[in-house]
Amino acid sequence: MTIKEISPSHEDNIHPIVDIVAVHGLDESSHSAWTDAPTGCCWLSDLLAHDMPRARMLTFDYKADATTFFGSSSSSRISHHAQTLLEGLGTHRYLESCTERPIIFICHGLGGIVVKKALVTSAASTTMKLSHLHSVTTSTFGLLFLGTPHEGIEKAKWYLLSKGVKGILRQHSQLVASMEKNTETLQSITEQFTPLLKQFYIHNFWELRETVHGFSKGYVVSPSSAAPVDESERLISHVLDARKRILGEEHPYTLWSMNDLSKVYCAQSYPKDALELLIPTLDVAVRTLGRSHIGTLMTMSNLVHTHRMIGTPSNIRTAEAMLGDLISAQIKSLGPSHPDVYGAKLQLAQMYERKGQLSQAEIVYRDILSAEGESPGPRIHTSLKVKESLSEIYHMLGRLEAMPQVEAKL
């Protein structure tokens, strides 16, 4: 059986509320991928199951050697494994009478490609006879991709992939093209999967520790391939291009789209790209809309976030200076009690606190709290955060007599 249930045991008499399906990657098995060899500790059954006692842990086992993904029939092999996964999981859930139970897929490496193809096939299985297969897509809640090469693997990193890759390339020199980044197989699966993106919660993870292979080391899958710019960037870029063409490059709606695109870059951990986009956008916004316009304030706020995200001393100084200008402009345009003003002040106080400028942080925190009785002011979450920070500051400054006054309000 390709689908194996590893927890909970039937003796536990537990009624699961979610199915977690783990799919391994290249040169792995459904056991080795999730098990620490020295200790024998299995992450799924020994750790994750403990934290999620009402989750059913399932694994999918398939032959995942180098020929599976890089052989002459790699496309058909991936489709075969995807079909096997879909039929095995769909049938297993049908026999257990749980076809509507939510599913979360955990995919390692190239196993993510198999899962994406399986979901594409499931979405197309719309006949009554195949309803148990179609239910896999409709029941899928989320996907976790751990180092999945959505956009391929760079040629220079092939040697890190698998012991079998080198031999295959010697036997089939024509496969070099099929392994290069953005291969037809991966492109096709990505294009087929794109319409399904909005149906699921998706989280991409990439390597932070290099893989060692002989005397060489490196990241097998680049961050840009493991966490590609998703469909939202394509849509926003399309809208941005249309607005530039129809409305002009300095129209407020065009500037709005540029801000939206910068947020996508930051979400994809490309803050420098966002910075390059936002700096000229702010210049245009100030010149055409004025410093107090909501579009200008939004751009300034995004720039502050981007500078803080980059995090160099120079960027932090720029963010701090911009926050002062932003707060002044927000007060003038939105009023002193607007939530955006409190949010900007909170950022400024936190920056002071991180730099050890505790007296300046205290002043800003107290300024935020002083508005509580004057207006709707800071919401509960912000207010509690401010009071907790003030208590910590008084503790660090040795002003213990002030702590009870703040803590009494917590």
Secondary structure, DSSP 8 states (H G I E B T S, - for coil): --EEEEES-GGG----SEEEEEE--TT--TTGGGEETTTTEEIIIIIIHHH-TTEEEEEE----SHHHHHSTTHHHHHHHHHHHHHHHHHHHHHHTT-TTS-EEEEEETTHHHHHHHHHHHHHH--SGGGHHHHHHHHHEEEEEEES--TT---GGGGGGT-TTHHHHHHH-TTHHHHHSSS-HHHHHHHHHHGGGGGGSEEEEE--SS-EEETTEEE-SS-HHHHS---HHHHHHHHHHHHHHHHT-TTSHHHHHHHHHHHHHHHHTT-HHHHHHHHHHHHHHHHHHH-TTSHHHHHHHHHHHHHHHHH--HHHHHHHHHHHHHHHHHHHHHH-TT-HHHHHHHHHHHHHHHHTT-HHHHHHHHHHHHHTTTTSS-S-HHHHHHHHHHHHHHHHHHT-GGGHHHHHTT-
